[in-house]
Amino acid sequence: MNWQPTISRAEGLKITYDYFKSLPQEEIWKDLGVWEEVAENVVEYG
């Protein structure tokens, strides 16, 4: 693939963290039901 990251892992995580921190709480939690279903499947199927 000949691809190399252009930013450090720490910088990428900070960008991601800042993005999610900037979202309204309603946006973050609106799909909670989907994630609960995913978590149940992980527990059930390992």
Secondary structure, DSSP 8 states (H G I E B T S, - for coil): -----SS-HHHHHHHHHHHHHHS-HHHHHTTHHHHHHHHHHHHHH-
